């Protein structure tokens, strides 16, 4: 058992020989992909015997993992285990409908609550995690980001700062946060709803542990409402909606404006009708003008 980077280093030093390997197991394949280890994994696989049995284990199976499996495996068999879809009773869930551009404002508003002592925030992308952490720091809220583009030492420092309380907030992508096991997390915030509804259950399960109670807060904009429906269908419950917040209804302001109506070319019928309608008025006007000229001649 080894992490990819360390194993590759030992191979390059000729300390380990893989020529006799019969079984190769890649655990948490999605995490390897997200955290940038997949290049090392491919190098390791290239050094394995062609005749072997390979096992992939992954909590989620997005398209990127399917592509990876198809490129590395021969005639694979897929075994699926139904995920646990229930959420812990120790976690109080709530939902905020808010526009995408107002999420940071709502986040700043929520952090006025001193009870949010140790908060884990989830974003869908690595860049999103950096962006949220940077904005929180600008608002004088101590925050660290953790994701696949961070070095191992940077991730360790960020996690330790969060554990000891030097950072009030840890902003993470889903895969990077999978190894986080901290019992004292008070709040989990879904800054963006996940694509996979099962991921929601994994996320909010980071709080309410070891007999403690926790709170899970989810933001939802108008583009995420289909994901919300999938989540509520999976957990078989409706997440309570919080409607009395300063940015209530701001998600409605982001509805696209209808395109301006453009006048197309008039139909021949319309032109014919217009000509007909103009006809009598023109004849009447000409008749009046003729009468006017006759009267002028009589006056002369």
BELSUL-V361033 format. One record per residue. N is the residue number from 0. RES is the residue in three letters. SS is DSSP state (A for helix, B for strand, O for the rest). OMEGA is omega in radians with two decimals (NA if undefined). Layout:
# BELSUL-V361033
n:res:ss:omega
N:RES:SS:OMEGA
N:RES:SS:OMEGA
This chain:
# BELSUL-V361033
n:res:ss:omega
0:UNK:O:-3.11
1:UNK:O:2.98
2:UNK:O:-2.99
3:UNK:A:-3.08
4:UNK:A:-3.13
5:UNK:A:3.12
6:UNK:A:3.13
7:UNK:A:3.11
8:UNK:A:3.13
9:UNK:A:3.09
10:UNK:A:-3.12
11:UNK:A:3.09
12:UNK:O:-3.13
13:UNK:O:3.07
14:UNK:O:-3.13
15:UNK:O:3.10
16:UNK:O:-3.07
17:UNK:O:-3.04
18:UNK:O:-3.12
19:UNK:O:-3.10
20:UNK:O:3.11
21:UNK:O:-3.12
22:UNK:B:3.09
23:UNK:B:-3.10
24:UNK:B:3.05
25:UNK:B:-3.12
26:UNK:O:-3.14
27:UNK:O:-3.09
28:UNK:A:-3.14
29:UNK:A:3.12
30:UNK:A:3.09
31:UNK:A:-3.13
32:UNK:A:-3.08
33:UNK:A:-3.04
34:UNK:O:3.01
35:UNK:O:-3.12
36:UNK:O:-2.98
37:UNK:A:3.11
38:UNK:A:3.07
39:UNK:A:3.12
40:UNK:A:3.13
41:UNK:A:3.12
42:UNK:A:3.13
43:UNK:A:-3.13
44:UNK:A:3.14
45:UNK:A:-3.13
46:UNK:O:-3.14
47:UNK:O:3.06
48:UNK:O:3.13
49:UNK:O:3.14
50:UNK:O:-3.11
51:UNK:O:3.03
52:UNK:B:-3.06
53:UNK:B:3.11
54:UNK:B:3.04
55:UNK:B:3.04
56:UNK:O:-3.09
57:UNK:O:3.13
58:UNK:O:3.10
59:UNK:O:-3.12
60:UNK:O:3.06
61:UNK:O:-3.10
62:UNK:A:-3.13
63:UNK:A:3.12
64:UNK:A:3.09
65:UNK:A:3.13
66:UNK:A:3.12
67:UNK:A:-3.12
68:UNK:A:-3.12
69:UNK:A:-3.12
70:UNK:A:-3.06
71:UNK:A:-3.07
72:UNK:O:3.09
73:UNK:O:3.12
74:UNK:O:-3.05
75:UNK:O:3.02
76:UNK:O:-3.10
77:UNK:O:3.09
78:UNK:O:-3.10
79:UNK:O:3.06
80:UNK:O:-3.11
81:UNK:O:-3.10
82:UNK:O:3.07
83:UNK:O:-3.01
84:UNK:O:-3.11
85:UNK:O:3.09
86:UNK:O:-3.07
87:UNK:O:3.11
88:UNK:O:-3.13
89:UNK:O:-3.13
90:UNK:B:3.09
91:UNK:B:-3.06
92:UNK:B:3.08
93:UNK:B:-3.05
94:UNK:B:3.08
95:UNK:B:3.01
96:UNK:B:-3.04
97:UNK:O:3.11
98:UNK:O:-3.11
99:UNK:A:-3.09
100:UNK:A:3.14
101:UNK:A:-3.10
102:UNK:A:3.13
103:UNK:A:3.10
104:UNK:A:3.11
105:UNK:A:3.13
106:UNK:A:3.10
107:UNK:A:3.12
108:UNK:A:-3.11
109:UNK:A:-3.10
110:UNK:O:2.96
111:UNK:O:3.12
112:UNK:O:-3.10
113:UNK:O:3.13
114:UNK:O:3.13
115:UNK:O:-3.03
116:UNK:O:-3.12
117:UNK:O:-2.95
118:UNK:B:3.07
119:UNK:B:-3.12
120:UNK:B:3.12
121:UNK:B:2.98
122:UNK:B:-3.12
123:UNK:O:-3.04
124:UNK:O:3.11
125:UNK:A:-3.14
126:UNK:A:3.09
127:UNK:A:3.11
128:UNK:A:3.11
129:UNK:A:-3.09
130:UNK:A:-3.13
131:UNK:A:-3.14
132:UNK:A:3.14
133:UNK:A:-3.14
134:UNK:A:3.12
135:UNK:A:3.10
136:UNK:A:3.11
137:UNK:A:3.09
138:UNK:O:3.11
139:UNK:O:3.04
140:UNK:O:-3.08
141:UNK:O:-3.05
142:UNK:B:3.06
143:UNK:B:3.10
144:UNK:B:3.12
145:UNK:B:3.13
146:UNK:O:-3.00
147:UNK:O:3.13
148:UNK:O:3.10
149:UNK:O:3.05
150:UNK:O:3.14
151:UNK:A:-3.14
152:UNK:A:3.12
153:UNK:A:3.10
154:UNK:A:3.14
155:UNK:A:3.13
156:UNK:A:-3.13
157:UNK:A:-3.12
158:UNK:A:3.12
159:UNK:A:3.11
160:UNK:A:3.12
161:UNK:A:-3.12
162:UNK:A:-3.06
163:UNK:A:3.08
164:UNK:O:3.08
165:UNK:O:3.07
166:UNK:O:3.12
167:UNK:O:-3.03
168:UNK:B:2.96
169:UNK:B:3.13
170:UNK:B:-2.99
171:UNK:B:2.89
172:UNK:B:-3.02
173:UNK:O:-3.03
174:UNK:O:-3.10
175:UNK:O:-3.08
176:UNK:O:-3.03
177:UNK:O:-3.12
178:UNK:O:-3.12
179:UNK:O:-3.14
180:UNK:O:-3.10
181:UNK:O:-3.03
182:UNK:O:-2.98
183:UNK:O:3.08
184:UNK:O:-3.08
185:UNK:O:-3.07
186:UNK:B:2.95
187:UNK:B:3.14
188:UNK:B:3.01
189:UNK:B:-3.14
190:UNK:O:3.03
191:UNK:O:3.13
192:UNK:O:-3.11
193:UNK:O:3.09
194:UNK:O:-3.12
195:UNK:O:-3.11
196:UNK:A:3.12
197:UNK:A:-3.13
198:UNK:A:3.10
199:UNK:A:-3.14
200:UNK:A:3.11
201:UNK:A:-3.09
202:UNK:A:-3.01
203:UNK:A:3.07
204:UNK:O:3.09
205:UNK:O:3.08
206:UNK:O:-3.12
207:UNK:O:-3.10
208:UNK:O:3.03
209:UNK:O:3.10
210:UNK:O:3.12
211:UNK:O:3.06
212:UNK:O:-3.14
213:UNK:B:-3.14
214:UNK:B:3.10
215:UNK:B:-3.10
216:UNK:B:-3.13
217:UNK:B:3.01
218:UNK:B:3.13
219:UNK:B:3.03
220:UNK:O:-3.01
221:UNK:A:3.13
222:UNK:A:-3.09
223:UNK:A:-3.03
224:UNK:A:3.08
225:UNK:A:3.08
226:UNK:A:3.10
227:UNK:A:3.12
228:UNK:A:3.13
229:UNK:A:3.13
230:UNK:A:-3.10
231:UNK:A:3.07
232:UNK:A:-3.13
233:UNK:A:-3.07
234:UNK:A:3.07
235:UNK:O:3.06
236:UNK:O:3.10
237:UNK:O:3.13
238:UNK:O:-3.10
239:UNK:O:-3.11
240:UNK:B:3.04
241:UNK:O:-3.05
242:UNK:O:-3.08
243:UNK:O:3.05
244:UNK:O:-3.01
245:UNK:O:-3.05
246:UNK:O:3.09
247:UNK:O:3.10
248:UNK:O:-3.13
249:UNK:A:3.09
250:UNK:A:-3.13
251:UNK:A:-3.10
252:UNK:A:-3.09
253:UNK:A:3.11
254:UNK:O:-3.09
255:UNK:O:3.12
256:UNK:O:3.13
257:UNK:O:-3.13
258:UNK:O:-3.14
259:UNK:O:-3.14
260:UNK:O:3.13
261:UNK:O:3.11
262:UNK:O:3.12
263:UNK:O:3.12
264:UNK:O:-3.13
265:UNK:O:3.12
266:UNK:O:3.11
267:UNK:A:-3.13
268:UNK:A:3.14
269:UNK:A:3.12
270:UNK:A:3.14
271:UNK:A:3.14
272:UNK:A:-3.14
273:UNK:A:3.14
274:UNK:A:3.14
275:UNK:A:-3.10
276:UNK:A:3.14
277:UNK:A:-3.04
278:UNK:A:-3.10
279:UNK:A:-3.11
280:UNK:A:-3.14
281:UNK:A:-3.14
282:UNK:A:-3.14
283:UNK:A:-3.14
284:UNK:A:3.13
285:UNK:A:3.13
286:UNK:A:3.13
287:UNK:A:3.13
288:UNK:A:3.14
289:UNK:A:3.11
290:UNK:A:3.14
291:UNK:A:-3.12
292:UNK:A:3.11
293:UNK:A:-3.13
294:UNK:A:-3.14
295:UNK:A:3.13
296:UNK:A:3.11
297:UNK:A:-3.12
298:UNK:A:3.11
299:UNK:O:NA
